[in-house]
Amino acid sequence: MDRRKVLKSVATFLPISAAFAGLAAMGVRFITPIKREIDRKIFTVGLEELPLNATKRFKDLRGRDLMLVRTGEREVKAISTVCTHLGCTVFWQKDRQEFFCPCHNGRFDKNGTVLGGPPPAPLDLYPVEIEGDNVFVIFKDIKEV
């Protein structure tokens, strides 16, 4: 094969392969949607319904179970009730002002910090916003665009 034939075949092959690669990339982009993180803000309770150092159980629309704990005049924590050890449900002990996991005696304070037992990490916290006297919990979700 001489040099002219090689250059001619390369000149023909390159644009065809570039077009095919472009079509393949568009196909992959069509099949796999873009995912974006969005914030969902959900009303939970009015401040007057949640006295100081009291709790209220709340379940969001996706089934996440959490506990609202009022720790100050205008401060509310939203804490997951799923133990970080084996996924058991933790319960609020009003007299001790702490969360207790009955599976293996895990204990957490009102901020979700581990006080004792085998849990390897604190309870998950969710951001909270207070607007007027309304308490909102912010959930981060993935949305396909």
Phi and psi in degrees as GROMACS dihedral restraints (atoms count N, CA, C in turn):
[ dihedral_restraints ]
;  ai    aj    ak    al  type     phi  dphi    fc
    3     4     5     6     1   -89.2    20    10
    4     5     6     7     1   170.9    20    10
    6     7     8     9     1   -63.0    20    10
    7     8     9    10     1   -36.8    20    10
    9    10    11    12     1   -62.3    20    10
   10    11    12    13     1   -42.2    20    10
   12    13    14    15     1   -67.4    20    10
   13    14    15    16     1   -39.2    20    10
   15    16    17    18     1   -63.5    20    10
   16    17    18    19     1   -47.2    20    10
   18    19    20    21     1   -63.1    20    10
   19    20    21    22     1   -37.6    20    10
   21    22    23    24     1   -66.6    20    10
   22    23    24    25     1   -41.3    20    10
   24    25    26    27     1   -69.7    20    10
   25    26    27    28     1   -36.7    20    10
   27    28    29    30     1   -66.3    20    10
   28    29    30    31     1   -42.2    20    10
   30    31    32    33     1   -63.7    20    10
   31    32    33    34     1   -28.7    20    10
   33    34    35    36     1   -82.3    20    10
   34    35    36    37     1   -40.9    20    10
   36    37    38    39     1   -70.8    20    10
   37    38    39    40     1   -40.3    20    10
   39    40    41    42     1   -59.3    20    10
   40    41    42    43     1   -52.2    20    10
   42    43    44    45     1   -64.1    20    10
   43    44    45    46     1   -35.1    20    10
   45    46    47    48     1   -67.0    20    10
   46    47    48    49     1   -43.3    20    10
   48    49    50    51     1   -68.8    20    10
   49    50    51    52     1   -35.8    20    10
   51    52    53    54     1   -64.9    20    10
   52    53    54    55     1   -41.4    20    10
   54    55    56    57     1   -64.5    20    10
   55    56    57    58     1   -41.6    20    10
   57    58    59    60     1   -64.2    20    10
   58    59    60    61     1   -41.9    20    10
   60    61    62    63     1   -63.0    20    10
   61    62    63    64     1   -40.5    20    10
   63    64    65    66     1   -63.1    20    10
   64    65    66    67     1   -43.6    20    10
   66    67    68    69     1   -64.6    20    10
   67    68    69    70     1   -40.4    20    10
   69    70    71    72     1   -64.0    20    10
   70    71    72    73     1   -41.9    20    10
   72    73    74    75     1   -63.7    20    10
   73    74    75    76     1   -41.0    20    10
   75    76    77    78     1   -65.1    20    10
   76    77    78    79     1   -37.1    20    10
   78    79    80    81     1   -65.7    20    10
   79    80    81    82     1   -42.6    20    10
   81    82    83    84     1   -64.3    20    10
   82    83    84    85     1   -42.0    20    10
   84    85    86    87     1   -64.8    20    10
   85    86    87    88     1   -34.7    20    10
   87    88    89    90     1   -68.5    20    10
   88    89    90    91     1   -38.9    20    10
   90    91    92    93     1   -75.1    20    10
   91    92    93    94     1   -38.9    20    10
   93    94    95    96     1  -103.9    20    10
   94    95    96    97     1   106.7    20    10
   96    97    98    99     1   -70.7    20    10
   97    98    99   100     1   156.7    20    10
   99   100   101   102     1   -76.2    20    10
  100   101   102   103     1   137.7    20    10
  102   103   104   105     1  -113.5    20    10
  103   104   105   106     1   134.5    20    10
  105   106   107   108     1  -128.0    20    10
  106   107   108   109     1   147.8    20    10
  108   109   110   111     1   -86.9    20    10
  109   110   111   112     1   128.1    20    10
  111   112   113   114     1  -124.0    20    10
  112   113   114   115     1   155.2    20    10
  114   115   116   117     1   -99.2    20    10
  115   116   117   118     1   129.7    20    10
  117   118   119   120     1  -108.0    20    10
  118   119   120   121     1   124.4    20    10
  120   121   122   123     1  -106.8    20    10
  121   122   123   124     1   117.6    20    10
  123   124   125   126     1  -120.0    20    10
  124   125   126   127     1   128.2    20    10
  126   127   128   129     1   -68.1    20    10
  127   128   129   130     1   134.9    20    10
  129   130   131   132     1  -115.6    20    10
  130   131   132   133     1   -50.0    20    10
  132   133   134   135     1  -162.9    20    10
  133   134   135   136     1   158.7    20    10
  135   136   137   138     1   -87.9    20    10
  136   137   138   139     1   147.9    20    10
  138   139   140   141     1   -58.5    20    10
  139   140   141   142     1   -33.6    20    10
  141   142   143   144     1   -67.8    20    10
  142   143   144   145     1   -19.9    20    10
  144   145   146   147     1   -85.9    20    10
  145   146   147   148     1    -6.2    20    10
  147   148   149   150     1  -128.1    20    10
  148   149   150   151     1    92.1    20    10
  150   151   152   153     1   -64.2    20    10
  151   152   153   154     1   162.9    20    10
  153   154   155   156     1   -57.7    20    10
  154   155   156   157     1   134.6    20    10
  156   157   158   159     1    64.2    20    10
  157   158   159   160     1    17.5    20    10
  159   160   161   162     1  -101.7    20    10
  160   161   162   163     1   166.3    20    10
  162   163   164   165     1  -128.3    20    10
  163   164   165   166     1   160.5    20    10
  165   166   167   168     1  -147.1    20    10
  166   167   168   169     1   130.0    20    10
  168   169   170   171     1   -78.3    20    10
  169   170   171   172     1   142.5    20    10
  171   172   173   174     1  -143.7    20    10
  172   173   174   175     1   139.2    20    10
  174   175   176   177     1  -124.1    20    10
  175   176   177   178     1   126.1    20    10
  177   178   179   180     1   -80.8    20    10
  178   179   180   181     1   178.1    20    10
  180   181   182   183     1   -66.1    20    10
  181   182   183   184     1   -19.3    20    10
  183   184   185   186     1   -94.8    20    10
  184   185   186   187     1     3.5    20    10
  186   187   188   189     1    90.9    20    10
  187   188   189   190     1     4.3    20    10
  189   190   191   192     1   -71.1    20    10
  190   191   192   193     1   127.1    20    10
  192   193   194   195     1   -98.7    20    10
  193   194   195   196     1   126.2    20    10
  195   196   197   198     1  -142.5    20    10
  196   197   198   199     1   168.7    20    10
  198   199   200   201     1  -121.4    20    10
  199   200   201   202     1   131.7    20    10
  201   202   203   204     1   -93.7    20    10
  202   203   204   205     1   130.2    20    10
  204   205   206   207     1  -125.6    20    10
  205   206   207   208     1   120.9    20    10
  207   208   209   210     1   -87.7    20    10
  208   209   210   211     1   113.0    20    10
  210   211   212   213     1  -105.1    20    10
  211   212   213   214     1    -8.9    20    10
  213   214   215   216     1  -156.2    20    10
  214   215   216   217     1  -179.3    20    10
  216   217   218   219     1   -57.2    20    10
  217   218   219   220     1   -45.6    20    10
  219   220   221   222     1  -128.8    20    10
  220   221   222   223     1    39.4    20    10
  222   223   224   225     1  -129.5    20    10
  223   224   225   226     1   123.3    20    10
  225   226   227   228     1  -131.1    20    10
  226   227   228   229     1   135.2    20    10
  228   229   230   231     1  -105.0    20    10
  229   230   231   232     1   141.8    20    10
  231   232   233   234     1  -113.6    20    10
  232   233   234   235     1   113.4    20    10
  234   235   236   237     1  -122.7    20    10
  235   236   237   238     1   135.2    20    10
  237   238   239   240     1   -63.8    20    10
  238   239   240   241     1   144.7    20    10
  240   241   242   243     1   -97.6    20    10
  241   242   243   244     1    14.1    20    10
  243   244   245   246     1   -97.5    20    10
  244   245   246   247     1   117.4    20    10
  246   247   248   249     1   -63.3    20    10
  247   248   249   250     1   139.3    20    10
  249   250   251   252     1   -80.2    20    10
  250   251   252   253     1    -0.7    20    10
  252   253   254   255     1   -84.3    20    10
  253   254   255   256     1   -66.2    20    10
  255   256   257   258     1  -129.6    20    10
  256   257   258   259     1    10.4    20    10
  258   259   260   261     1    84.8    20    10
  259   260   261   262     1    14.1    20    10
  261   262   263   264     1   -70.0    20    10
  262   263   264   265     1   164.9    20    10
  264   265   266   267     1   -87.8    20    10
  265   266   267   268     1   129.2    20    10
  267   268   269   270     1   -90.9    20    10
  268   269   270   271     1   154.0    20    10
  270   271   272   273     1  -124.8    20    10
  271   272   273   274     1   146.2    20    10
  273   274   275   276     1   -82.8    20    10
  274   275   276   277     1   127.2    20    10
  276   277   278   279     1  -103.6    20    10
  277   278   279   280     1   102.9    20    10
  279   280   281   282     1   -61.1    20    10
  280   281   282   283     1   -41.8    20    10
  282   283   284   285     1   -65.4    20    10
  283   284   285   286     1   -31.7    20    10
  285   286   287   288     1   -99.1    20    10
  286   287   288   289     1    -9.0    20    10
  288   289   290   291     1    55.6    20    10
  289   290   291   292     1    47.4    20    10
  291   292   293   294     1  -151.8    20    10
  292   293   294   295     1   162.3    20    10
  294   295   296   297     1   -89.2    20    10
  295   296   297   298     1   144.4    20    10
  297   298   299   300     1  -131.1    20    10
  298   299   300   301     1   133.4    20    10
  300   301   302   303     1  -105.7    20    10
  301   302   303   304     1   114.7    20    10
  303   304   305   306     1   -73.4    20    10
  304   305   306   307     1   -13.8    20    10
  306   307   308   309     1   -64.3    20    10
  307   308   309   310     1   -48.4    20    10
  309   310   311   312     1  -140.1    20    10
  310   311   312   313     1    29.9    20    10
  312   313   314   315     1    59.8    20    10
  313   314   315   316     1    38.1    20    10
  315   316   317   318     1   -75.6    20    10
  316   317   318   319     1   142.4    20    10
  318   319   320   321     1  -130.7    20    10
  319   320   321   322     1   139.9    20    10
  321   322   323   324     1  -135.5    20    10
  322   323   324   325     1   146.1    20    10
  324   325   326   327     1   -80.9    20    10
  325   326   327   328     1  -176.6    20    10
  327   328   329   330     1   -73.2    20    10
  328   329   330   331     1    -4.2    20    10
  330   331   332   333     1  -100.5    20    10
  331   332   333   334     1     0.5    20    10
  333   334   335   336     1    89.8    20    10
  334   335   336   337     1    -0.2    20    10
  336   337   338   339     1   -72.4    20    10
  337   338   339   340     1   140.0    20    10
  339   340   341   342     1   -68.7    20    10
  340   341   342   343     1   127.6    20    10
  342   343   344   345     1  -102.7    20    10
  343   344   345   346     1   -29.1    20    10
  345   346   347   348     1  -175.0    20    10
  346   347   348   349     1   166.0    20    10
  348   349   350   351     1    92.8    20    10
  349   350   351   352     1  -170.7    20    10
  351   352   353   354     1   -86.3    20    10
  352   353   354   355     1    -5.2    20    10
  354   355   356   357     1   -56.7    20    10
  355   356   357   358     1   130.4    20    10
  357   358   359   360     1   -82.4    20    10
  358   359   360   361     1   -15.1    20    10
  360   361   362   363     1  -147.6    20    10
  361   362   363   364     1   161.4    20    10
  363   364   365   366     1   -69.5    20    10
  364   365   366   367     1   165.5    20    10
  366   367   368   369     1   -67.5    20    10
  367   368   369   370     1   150.0    20    10
  369   370   371   372     1   -68.6    20    10
  370   371   372   373     1   136.6    20    10
  372   373   374   375     1  -108.5    20    10
  373   374   375   376     1   145.5    20    10
  375   376   377   378     1  -115.5    20    10
  376   377   378   379     1   142.1    20    10
  378   379   380   381     1   -63.4    20    10
  379   380   381   382     1   143.7    20    10
  381   382   383   384     1  -125.5    20    10
  382   383   384   385     1   138.5    20    10
  384   385   386   387     1  -122.0    20    10
  385   386   387   388     1   138.7    20    10
  387   388   389   390     1  -115.1    20    10
  388   389   390   391     1   118.7    20    10
  390   391   392   393     1  -117.6    20    10
  391   392   393   394     1   113.8    20    10
  393   394   395   396     1    65.6    20    10
  394   395   396   397     1  -119.3    20    10
  396   397   398   399     1  -111.3    20    10
  397   398   399   400     1    17.0    20    10
  399   400   401   402     1  -104.3    20    10
  400   401   402   403     1   134.4    20    10
  402   403   404   405     1  -103.1    20    10
  403   404   405   406     1   124.8    20    10
  405   406   407   408     1  -117.5    20    10
  406   407   408   409     1   141.9    20    10
  408   409   410   411     1  -108.5    20    10
  409   410   411   412     1   137.1    20    10
  411   412   413   414     1  -101.9    20    10
  412   413   414   415     1   124.3    20    10
  414   415   416   417     1  -111.5    20    10
  415   416   417   418     1   133.7    20    10
  417   418   419   420     1   -94.1    20    10
  418   419   420   421     1   121.0    20    10
  420   421   422   423     1  -124.4    20    10
  421   422   423   424     1   158.3    20    10
  423   424   425   426     1   -99.0    20    10
  424   425   426   427     1   127.2    20    10
  426   427   428   429     1  -119.1    20    10
  427   428   429   430     1   133.5    20    10
  429   430   431   432     1   -85.2    20    10
  430   431   432   433     1   129.5    20    10
